[in-house]
Amino acid sequence: MANKLCSFETMRSDFMASVKQCFSLGNVEPLQIKYASINANEADKRSTLDQVMRDYLIQLLSDPKHDVSTWEGFVQFCIKACRSEMCTASIPFSLLGDIFDALTLEHCEKLFAFVENGVNIWREELFFSACKNNLLRMCNDLLRRLSRSQNTVFCGRILLFLAKFFPFSERSGLNVVSEFNLDNITEFGAEDEADLKDILSEKDDAMEDVDDKNEPKLKIDYNLYRKFWALQDVFRNPNQCYNKVQWKAFSLHASNVLSAFSSFKLEDLQGKRKRPQANARDIDAQSQQYFAKFLTNQKLLDLQLSDSNFRRYVLLQFLILFQYLNSSVKFRPEIHEMKPEQSDWVKETTDLIYRLLAETPPDGTAFAQAVRHILKREEHWNSWKNEGCPVFQKPNQAPVGSEDSGGDESPIVSDKEAAKDKRPKAGGPIRNKFSHKHLGDQIREASTMSRYLMGNVELTRLWNLNPNNLDACKSKERDFLPSLENYFEEAIMQSDPASMIENEYKRVNDGNFGWRALRLLARRSPHFFTHSNNPINKLPEYLETMIKKIAKDRPQVASSESAKQPSTAGAETTAANAEPELEDDEVLKTVEKEDNRSEVQDFEDGEVVRKESEKISNAQIAAVAEKVAGQWRKLATKLGFQPHEIENLEYLNQSDVANARDVLEIWADDDEDAISENLAYILEGLGMTEAAEALS
């Protein structure tokens, strides 16, 4: 009976008493002695002690006299038990999760400092693999409880902790497929234009009473307010820039907003006004300025545009958007490409934004340089993601005597190393890129770049000259088939009776020639598949028939040969070359088919030329736009514009004539059938006869 195993309840009561005693003393050694004295297997003892830890934590949480320091001490006590191999490695994080679930957000923020300071503990080999999922779940639960606008600092602390805790190449923390947060919608436009005018007029009157000095002020109306906040929707989803209508609206709004920024310069008020020296509290308040979410009230727009920090936020959004449009993103659809005129506009606008950043106080030039440097580093980050986020490895230290070591003496190089340096450099980048990886990883990464890794430098280079084997086979250089005229040239000459060559010496009686001739006819000659009721004779006779048809397809050769023949042999040649009537009919049918085919091709070419000549000119577009200005929405719907595209054009706040002209220009660029005849037909169908007549 001495070897009887202890029951769960017995171990639970013994462990509970020992845990209470050891935690009050701050010593884990008595618990180790108790743990070793219990007769049970290791798995049962650990699971029991884990449950005891959680039960005792509930008692601590239910006692109001305990505070955050007590709970932190208990987690530290549990960590010591884990290192003594008495508890499972995941129990400290289960305890932390229970504590965060039971506390208010105020206490959670204090306790999270303990989690941040213990990041080196959580990254130990004992805890990392067992705790990373629990820790991530705990942080996500906290983020769901927090408000991004009211608890911004706490949310940022959690995200920074996760970035510090997980390895840099952890894919769960990377936006690998370049998704956007489409839920971040900025709502605006609660009041109408009349209310905004009243608000701004009252504000101007108040400013005139306070300050008699006339200073240039930015004219803020409802159009500027609407265009300014409409930009946030494009910043939220940059893929809208690849839509022609939405790009035009964005570029117009951006130009107006940046023009307003250029006309309304900010001044460094600290240098302009004589104010007492700022105390430490004011400096601290200025350093803690942040905007969790934009406030879009119309009454605040004047103050927001006068705030240098707010202006920098908006200009930086432009730069981030432009960098995305110009960079190469692996998961971006191939159809999303910038047109040359769009790229030119982005380049010019980028230079303007950097100039505005340099003119924005305080320290505008230094801030613009810092932004340029940060975005330059972002390009390396984007390239790393395009390559599949490979694991970073520290470079090998430079050997003694190398350039990095700063030694004056030349490095001592062995014969083996010298021979290695003399190897040819062809294919070097591929070898350097994949030399540190396993074979499977090398092949997988090479396939993502549409390359083939053949295991040999020269073979890899040759094979990747054209990665697509089908395209390589379709190349003209790979076409080794001779033409019909070249292959049958000798046979055609032998078929002429004037050559006086005996039948047994003709090429058509050669079996090798006949076999190759059949294959070539099947690939190149339309006569090979011509339907006929005549049975196929012997191969030489069939080839002679086909040679005569091929000769008839070469009128220039036939005429030259007939010119060389004596006039006395004309009758004999005509009689010898006479064919049965059925074969003549087949040849005539073939000629007629080719004539019809050429006529169809001529008609298609003429149709293309006609369409090019009937393309709508800019003068016609301007004339029609004036006639259909009041009904441009009806015309846009008929031309295939979607409702949201029509709304984007309305959003530009242009005249009806300008909107009609934009609709016609976009339709003329995108539609292959955009000719004056089709447009006139559409206009007549809509009852716009005056506009149809304006086309002529």
C-alpha positions in Angstrom: 0.0 0.0 0.0 3.0 2.2 0.3 3.2 2.7 -3.4 -0.4 3.8 -3.8 -0.7 6.9 -5.9 -2.2 10.0 -4.4 -5.6 11.1 -5.6 -6.3 14.5 -7.3 -8.1 16.0 -4.3 -5.3 14.9 -1.9 -2.6 16.5 -4.1 -4.8 19.6 -4.6 -5.2 20.2 -0.9 -1.5 19.6 -0.2 -0.4 21.9 -3.0 -2.8 24.6 -2.0 -1.4 24.8 1.5 2.2 24.7 0.3 1.5 27.4 -2.3 0.0 29.8 0.2 2.9 29.3 2.6 5.6 29.6 -0.1 4.0 32.7 -1.7 3.8 34.5 1.6 7.5 33.7 2.3 8.5 34.4 -1.3 10.5 31.1 -1.5 9.8 28.3 -3.8 12.0 25.7 -2.2 9.4 24.3 0.3 7.1 23.8 -2.7 9.8 21.8 -4.4 10.2 19.5 -1.4 6.4 19.0 -1.2 6.3 18.3 -5.0 9.0 15.7 -4.7 7.4 14.0 -1.7 4.0 13.3 -3.5 3.7 9.8 -5.0 2.3 10.4 -8.5 3.5 10.6 -12.1 4.9 13.9 -13.3 2.0 14.8 -15.7 -0.6 14.4 -12.9 1.4 16.5 -10.5 2.0 19.3 -13.0 -1.6 19.5 -14.1 -2.7 19.5 -10.4 -0.3 22.3 -9.5 -1.4 24.3 -12.5 -5.0 24.1 -11.3 -4.0 25.1 -7.8 -2.2 28.2 -9.1 -5.3 29.3 -10.9 -7.5 28.6 -7.9 -5.3 30.6 -5.6 -5.2 33.4 -8.1 -9.0 33.6 -7.9 -8.7 34.0 -4.1 -6.2 36.8 -4.5 -8.4 38.6 -7.1 -11.5 38.3 -4.9 -9.7 39.9 -1.9 -10.0 43.8 -2.2 -6.9 44.5 -0.2 -4.6 43.2 -2.9 -3.4 45.4 -5.7 -1.4 45.1 -8.9 1.9 44.5 -7.1 0.5 41.4 -5.4 -0.7 39.9 -8.7 2.7 40.7 -10.3 4.4 38.9 -7.5 2.3 35.8 -7.8 3.1 35.6 -11.6 6.8 35.9 -10.7 6.3 33.1 -8.2 4.7 30.9 -10.9 7.6 31.6 -13.2 10.0 30.3 -10.6 7.9 27.2 -10.3 8.1 26.7 -14.1 11.8 27.0 -14.1 11.9 24.3 -11.3 9.9 22.1 -13.7 6.9 21.9 -11.4 4.4 23.7 -13.7 3.8 23.7 -17.4 5.5 26.6 -19.3 2.1 28.1 -20.4 0.6 28.6 -16.9 2.1 32.1 -16.3 0.3 33.4 -19.4 -2.9 31.7 -18.4 -2.7 33.5 -15.1 -2.0 36.8 -16.8 -5.0 36.3 -19.1 -7.3 35.6 -16.1 -6.0 38.7 -14.3 -6.6 40.9 -17.3 -10.1 39.5 -17.8 -11.0 40.3 -14.1 -9.5 43.8 -13.9 -10.7 47.2 -15.1 -8.9 48.9 -18.0 -7.2 51.3 -15.5 -5.7 48.4 -13.6 -4.9 46.5 -16.9 -2.8 49.5 -18.1 -0.8 49.3 -14.9 -0.3 45.6 -15.1 0.7 45.7 -18.7 3.9 47.5 -17.7 4.9 44.2 -16.0 4.3 42.3 -19.3 6.4 44.9 -21.2 9.3 44.7 -18.8 9.3 40.9 -18.9 9.7 40.6 -22.6 13.1 39.0 -22.2 11.6 36.4 -20.0 8.8 35.6 -22.4 11.4 35.2 -25.2 13.4 32.5 -23.3 13.5 29.1 -24.9 11.5 27.6 -22.0 8.5 30.0 -22.5 8.5 31.3 -26.1 7.1 28.3 -28.0 4.6 27.5 -25.3 3.4 31.1 -24.7 3.4 32.9 -28.0 -0.1 31.9 -29.0 -1.5 32.6 -25.5 0.3 36.0 -25.3 -1.1 37.0 -28.8 -4.6 36.0 -27.8 -4.3 37.9 -24.5 -3.2 41.1 -26.4 -5.9 40.7 -29.0 -8.5 40.4 -26.2 -7.2 43.6 -24.7 -7.3 45.4 -28.0 -10.9 44.4 -28.5 -11.8 46.0 -25.1 -10.0 49.2 -25.8 -11.2 52.2 -27.8 -8.8 53.3 -30.5 -9.8 56.9 -30.1 -9.9 57.1 -26.2 -7.2 54.5 -25.3 -4.8 55.3 -28.1 -1.7 55.2 -26.0 -2.5 51.9 -24.4 -3.3 50.4 -27.9 0.0 51.6 -29.2 1.9 50.1 -26.2 0.3 46.7 -26.9 1.2 46.8 -30.6 4.8 47.9 -29.8 5.1 45.1 -27.3 4.0 42.5 -29.9 6.4 44.0 -32.4 9.2 43.6 -29.9 8.2 40.2 -28.7 7.8 38.3 -32.0 10.6 37.8 -34.4 10.9 40.3 -37.2 10.0 37.8 -39.9 6.9 36.4 -38.0 4.3 36.3 -40.8 1.4 36.6 -38.5 2.4 40.2 -37.8 3.0 41.1 -41.4 0.6 42.4 -44.0 2.0 40.1 -46.6 -0.7 40.4 -49.2 -0.9 44.2 -48.9 -4.4 44.6 -47.7 -6.0 47.9 -46.7 -8.1 48.8 -43.7 -11.3 49.5 -45.6 -13.3 49.9 -42.4 -11.5 53.2 -41.5 -14.1 55.4 -43.0 -14.0 59.2 -42.4 -17.5 60.7 -42.3 -18.1 64.3 -43.0 -20.6 66.8 -44.3 -23.1 67.1 -41.5 -24.1 70.8 -42.3 -24.9 72.4 -45.6 -23.1 75.2 -47.4 -25.3 78.0 -46.0 -24.5 77.0 -42.4 -20.8 76.9 -43.1 -20.9 80.4 -44.7 -22.6 81.7 -41.6 -20.1 80.1 -39.3 -17.1 81.4 -41.3 -18.6 84.9 -41.5 -19.1 85.1 -37.8 -15.6 83.8 -37.2 -14.1 86.5 -39.5 -16.1 89.2 -37.7 -14.7 88.0 -34.4 -11.2 87.9 -35.7 -11.5 91.5 -37.1 -12.6 92.7 -33.6 -9.7 91.0 -31.9 -6.9 91.9 -34.4 -7.1 95.0 -36.5 -4.1 94.0 -38.5 -5.1 92.8 -42.0 -3.5 89.4 -42.6 -4.2 87.2 -45.6 -6.6 84.5 -44.6 -7.5 81.3 -46.5 -10.9 81.4 -48.1 -12.7 78.3 -46.8 -16.0 77.4 -48.5 -18.1 74.3 -48.6 -16.4 73.1 -51.8 -12.9 73.2 -50.2 -14.3 71.5 -47.1 -15.8 68.7 -49.2 -12.8 68.2 -51.4 -10.4 68.2 -48.5 -12.2 65.4 -46.6 -13.0 63.4 -49.8 -9.3 62.7 -50.1 -9.4 60.5 -47.0 -11.4 57.9 -49.0 -8.6 57.6 -51.5 -6.0 57.4 -48.7 -8.1 54.5 -47.3 -8.2 52.6 -50.5 -5.4 53.6 -53.0 -6.7 51.1 -55.6 -9.3 53.7 -56.5 -6.6 55.6 -58.3 -6.6 53.0 -61.1 -10.1 54.0 -62.0 -10.1 56.8 -64.6 -13.1 58.7 -63.2 -12.0 58.4 -59.6 -8.4 59.3 -60.5 -9.6 62.5 -62.2 -11.7 63.4 -59.1 -8.7 62.7 -56.8 -6.2 64.7 -58.8 -8.5 67.7 -59.0 -9.2 67.6 -55.3 -5.6 67.2 -54.4 -4.5 70.1 -56.7 -7.1 72.4 -55.1 -6.1 71.4 -51.5 -2.4 71.7 -52.2 -3.0 75.1 -53.9 -4.8 76.2 -50.8 -1.8 75.1 -48.7 0.6 77.0 -50.9 -1.5 80.2 -50.8 -1.9 80.0 -47.0 1.6 79.9 -45.5 2.0 79.2 -41.8 4.3 81.3 -39.7 6.2 80.3 -36.6 4.1 82.1 -34.0 6.7 81.5 -31.2 9.1 83.7 -33.1 6.6 86.3 -34.3 4.8 87.0 -31.1 6.5 88.1 -27.9 5.4 85.6 -25.3 6.8 84.6 -22.0 9.2 81.6 -22.0 7.3 78.4 -22.1 7.5 76.3 -18.9 8.1 72.6 -18.8 4.4 71.8 -18.6 3.7 73.6 -21.8 6.6 71.8 -23.6 5.4 68.5 -22.3 1.8 69.2 -23.5 3.1 70.1 -27.0 5.2 66.9 -27.3 2.1 64.8 -26.5 -0.1 66.1 -29.3 -1.7 63.4 -31.3 -4.9 62.8 -33.4 -6.5 59.4 -32.9 -9.2 60.2 -35.4 -9.8 63.2 -37.5 -12.6 65.6 -36.4 -14.5 66.6 -39.5 -16.8 69.3 -38.1 -17.0 72.2 -40.4 -16.4 74.7 -37.7 -12.9 73.2 -37.1 -11.6 73.3 -40.6 -10.1 76.8 -40.3 -8.3 75.9 -37.1 -7.1 72.6 -38.5 -5.6 74.1 -41.6 -3.8 76.6 -39.4 -2.2 73.8 -37.3 1.2 72.8 -38.6 0.9 69.2 -37.1 -2.4 68.6 -38.8 -1.0 69.9 -42.1 2.0 67.6 -41.8 -0.3 64.6 -41.3 -2.2 65.3 -44.5 0.9 65.9 -46.6 2.5 62.8 -45.2 -0.6 60.8 -46.3 0.0 62.1 -49.8 3.6 60.9 -49.8 2.6 57.4 -48.5 0.0 57.1 -51.2 2.4 58.1 -54.0 5.0 55.7 -52.8 2.5 52.9 -53.0 1.5 53.9 -56.5 5.1 54.1 -57.7 6.5 51.0 -55.9 6.4 47.4 -57.1 4.0 45.3 -55.0 3.9 41.6 -55.4 0.2 41.0 -54.7 -1.1 44.0 -56.7 -3.1 43.0 -59.8 -1.3 43.4 -63.1 -4.1 45.6 -64.5 -3.3 48.2 -61.8 -0.6 50.2 -63.6 0.1 53.9 -63.6 -0.2 55.6 -67.0 2.7 58.0 -68.0 0.6 61.1 -67.5 -0.4 59.9 -64.0 3.3 59.1 -63.1 4.3 62.6 -64.3 1.6 64.2 -62.1 2.6 62.2 -59.1 6.3 63.2 -59.5 5.4 66.9 -59.8 3.0 66.7 -56.8 5.6 64.9 -54.7 8.1 67.7 -55.3 5.5 70.2 -54.3 4.6 68.4 -51.1 8.3 68.2 -50.0 8.5 71.9 -50.7 5.4 72.5 -48.5 6.8 70.4 -45.7 10.0 72.4 -45.8 8.0 75.6 -45.5 5.8 74.4 -42.6 7.2 75.5 -39.2 8.7 74.6 -36.9 11.9 73.0 -38.3 10.3 72.3 -41.7 13.5 71.5 -43.6 14.7 69.0 -41.0 11.2 67.4 -40.9 11.1 67.0 -44.7 14.5 65.4 -44.7 13.4 63.0 -42.0 10.3 62.0 -43.9 12.3 61.4 -47.1 14.7 59.2 -45.2 11.9 57.2 -43.6 10.1 56.6 -46.9 13.4 55.5 -48.4 13.8 52.9 -45.8 10.2 51.8 -46.5 11.3 50.8 -50.0 13.7 48.2 -48.5 10.8 46.9 -46.3 8.6 46.6 -49.4 11.3 44.7 -51.3 11.8 42.4 -48.4 8.0 41.6 -48.4 8.1 41.0 -52.2 10.8 38.4 -51.7 8.6 36.4 -49.3 9.9 37.8 -46.0 13.1 35.7 -45.7 14.6 35.3 -42.3 17.3 38.0 -41.5 20.7 36.7 -40.7 23.7 38.6 -39.3 26.5 39.0 -41.8 29.7 37.2 -41.2 32.4 39.2 -39.5 35.2 40.5 -41.7 38.4 38.5 -41.5 41.5 40.1 -39.9 43.3 42.3 -42.4 40.2 43.0 -44.6 39.1 46.5 -45.5 36.5 46.6 -42.8 39.0 45.8 -40.1 41.0 48.9 -41.0 44.3 47.0 -41.3 47.1 48.3 -43.5 48.5 44.9 -44.4 47.1 43.0 -47.3 45.1 39.9 -46.3 46.8 36.6 -46.5 44.9 34.5 -49.1 45.4 30.8 -49.5 45.8 29.1 -52.8 42.4 27.5 -52.4 40.7 30.8 -51.8 42.5 32.4 -54.7 41.3 29.7 -57.0 37.8 30.2 -55.7 38.0 33.9 -56.5 39.1 33.2 -60.1 36.0 31.2 -60.9 33.8 32.7 -63.6 31.1 35.1 -62.3 28.3 34.0 -64.6 25.3 33.1 -62.5 26.9 34.5 -59.4 23.8 36.3 -58.1 21.8 33.0 -58.2 24.5 31.1 -56.3 24.9 33.9 -53.6 21.2 34.2 -53.2 20.4 30.5 -52.6 23.7 29.2 -51.2 22.6 29.5 -47.5 19.2 27.8 -48.0 18.0 24.2 -48.3 17.4 22.8 -51.7 13.6 22.8 -51.3 13.6 26.5 -50.2 15.8 27.3 -53.2 13.5 25.7 -55.7 10.4 27.2 -54.1 11.8 30.7 -54.1 13.1 30.4 -57.6 9.7 29.3 -58.8 8.1 32.3 -57.2 10.3 34.5 -59.4 9.5 32.4 -62.6 13.0 31.0 -62.7 14.4 27.5 -62.9 17.2 26.2 -60.7 19.1 23.5 -62.7 21.9 22.8 -60.1 24.5 24.1 -62.5 25.5 27.7 -63.1 25.7 27.5 -66.9 22.5 25.3 -67.2 20.6 27.7 -65.0 21.7 30.7 -67.1 20.8 29.0 -70.4 17.5 27.7 -69.2 16.4 31.1 -67.9 17.1 32.9 -71.1 13.4 32.3 -71.8 11.6 30.8 -68.8 8.5 30.0 -70.9 9.3 26.9 -72.9 6.2 27.2 -75.2 7.2 30.8 -76.1 10.7 29.6 -76.8 9.5 26.8 -79.1 7.3 29.3 -81.0 10.2 31.5 -81.8 11.0 32.1 -85.5 14.5 30.8 -84.8 13.0 27.4 -83.9 11.1 27.0 -87.2 13.2 24.5 -89.2 10.5 23.6 -91.7 11.5 24.5 -95.3 9.1 26.3 -97.6 7.1 24.4 -100.2 8.9 26.2 -103.0 12.4 25.4 -101.8 11.7 21.8 -101.0 9.8 20.9 -104.2 11.9 23.1 -106.5 13.9 20.2 -107.9 10.9 18.0 -108.3 9.0 20.7 -110.1 11.8 21.1 -112.6 11.9 17.3 -113.1 8.2 17.2 -113.8 8.7 19.4 -116.9 9.0 17.1 -120.0 11.6 19.5 -121.4 14.0 18.4 -118.7 13.9 14.8 -120.3 14.6 13.0 -117.0 13.6 9.4 -116.8 10.9 8.4 -114.2 13.2 6.1 -112.2 15.6 9.0 -111.5 12.9 11.5 -110.4 12.8 12.6 -106.7 9.2 11.5 -106.4 10.3 7.9 -106.6 12.6 8.3 -103.6 11.0 7.0 -100.4 12.7 9.3 -98.1 11.8 12.3 -100.2 8.1 11.1 -100.4 7.8 10.6 -96.6 9.2 14.1 -95.9 7.1 15.6 -98.6 3.9 14.2 -97.1 4.7 15.7 -93.7 5.6 19.1 -95.2 2.3 19.1 -97.3 0.3 18.4 -94.1 1.9 21.4 -92.4 2.1 23.9 -95.2 -0.1 23.1 -98.2 -3.9 23.6 -98.4 -4.1 21.0 -101.2 -3.3 18.2 -98.8 -6.7 18.2 -97.1 -8.7 19.0 -100.3 -11.8 16.7 -100.6 -11.8 14.5 -103.7 -13.6 11.4 -104.8 -10.6 10.0 -106.6 -8.9 7.1 -104.8 -5.3 7.8 -103.7 -2.9 6.2 -106.2 0.7 5.2 -105.6 2.8 7.7 -103.7 4.9 8.9 -106.7 1.7 9.5 -108.8 0.1 11.4 -105.8 3.2 13.5 -105.4 3.3 14.4 -109.1 -0.3 15.6 -108.9 0.5 17.7 -105.8 3.6 19.1 -107.5 1.6 20.3 -110.4 -0.8 22.1 -108.1 2.0 23.7 -106.3 3.6 24.8 -109.6 0.3 26.4 -110.6 0.4 28.4 -107.3 3.7 29.9 -108.5 2.7 31.9 -111.6 6.0 33.8 -111.7 7.9 30.5 -111.8 5.6 29.0 -114.5 5.9 32.1 -116.7 9.7 32.2 -116.4 9.9 28.5 -117.3 7.6 28.8 -120.2 9.7 31.7 -121.6 12.7 29.4 -121.5 11.0 26.6 -123.4 11.1 26.4 -127.2 8.1 27.6 -129.1 7.9 24.3 -131.0 7.4 22.3 -127.8 4.4 24.5 -126.7 1.8 22.1 -127.9 3.5 19.1 -126.4 3.9 20.9 -123.0 0.3 21.9 -123.0 -0.8 18.3 -123.7 1.5 16.9 -121.2 0.4 19.2 -118.4 -3.3 18.7 -119.1 -5.1 17.4 -116.0 -8.5 15.8 -115.6 -11.4 18.2 -115.4 -12.0 17.3 -111.8 -8.6 18.4 -110.7 -9.0 21.7 -112.6 -12.2 22.3 -110.8 -10.5 21.7 -107.5 -7.7 24.1 -108.4 -10.3 26.7 -109.4 -12.2 26.3 -106.1 -9.0 26.7 -104.2 -8.1 29.9 -106.1 -11.6 31.2 -105.5 -11.3 30.5 -101.8 -8.0 32.4 -101.6 -9.5 35.3 -103.6 -12.5 35.4 -101.2 -10.1 35.3 -98.3 -8.1 38.2 -99.6 -11.2 40.2 -100.2 -12.3 39.6 -96.6 -8.9 40.7 -95.4 -9.1 43.8 -97.6 -12.5 44.6 -96.2 -11.3 44.2 -92.6 -8.3 46.5 -93.3 -10.6 49.0 -94.9 -12.9 48.8 -91.9 -10.0 49.5 -89.6 -8.9 52.5 -91.7 -12.5 53.7 -91.8 -12.9 53.5 -88.1 -9.6 55.4 -87.6 -10.8 58.1 -89.9 -14.2 58.4 -88.2 -12.7 58.7 -84.7 -14.4 61.5 -82.8 -12.3 64.7 -82.8 -11.9 67.1 -79.9 -13.9 69.7 -81.8 -16.8 67.3 -82.2 -16.7 66.4 -78.5 -16.8 70.1 -77.6 -19.7 70.7 -79.9 -21.7 67.8 -78.7 -21.0 68.6 -75.0 -22.6 72.0 -75.4 -25.7 70.4 -76.8 -26.2 67.7 -74.2 -25.0 69.6 -71.2 -28.4 69.4 -69.4 -28.8 65.7 -70.2 -25.2 64.5 -69.7 -26.2 62.0 -66.9 -28.7 60.3 -69.3 -26.0 60.1 -72.0 -23.4 58.7 -69.5 -25.8 55.9 -68.5 -26.4 55.1 -72.2 -22.7 54.9 -72.8 -22.2 52.4 -70.1 -21.1 54.5 -67.1 -21.8 53.0 -63.7 -23.8 55.0 -61.0 -20.7 55.4 -58.8 -18.7 56.8 -61.8 -21.5 59.4 -62.5 -21.4 60.3 -58.8 -17.6 60.8 -58.9 -18.1 63.2 -61.9 -20.8 65.1 -60.0 -18.4 65.3 -57.1 -16.0 67.3 -59.2 -18.4 70.2 -58.9 -17.8 71.2 -62.5 -20.3 72.7 -65.0 -22.6 70.4 -66.9 -20.7 71.2 -70.1 -17.4 70.1 -68.5 -19.0 66.9 -67.2 -20.5 66.1 -70.6 -17.0 66.6 -72.2 -15.4 64.3 -69.6 -18.0 61.6 -70.3 -17.4 61.8 -74.1 -13.6 61.9 -73.8 -13.5 58.8 -71.5 -15.9 56.9 -73.8 -13.8 57.8 -76.8 -10.6 56.6 -75.2 -12.0 53.3 -73.8 -14.6 52.1 -76.4 -13.3 50.5 -79.6 -16.5 51.5 -81.4 -16.3 55.1 -80.4 -16.8 56.6 -83.9 -19.0 59.5 -85.0 -21.5 57.2 -86.7 -22.2 55.2 -83.6 -22.4 58.3 -81.4 -24.9 59.9 -83.8 -27.0 56.8 -83.6 -27.0 56.8 -79.8 -27.9 60.5 -79.7 -30.8 60.1 -82.1 -32.0 57.2 -80.0 -32.0 59.4 -76.9 -33.9 62.2 -78.8 -30.9 64.5 -78.9 -31.2 65.4 -82.6 -29.4 68.8 -82.2 -26.3 67.1 -80.7 -26.4 64.4 -83.5 -26.4 67.2 -86.1 -23.5 68.9 -84.4 -21.3 65.9 -85.2 -21.4 66.7 -88.9 
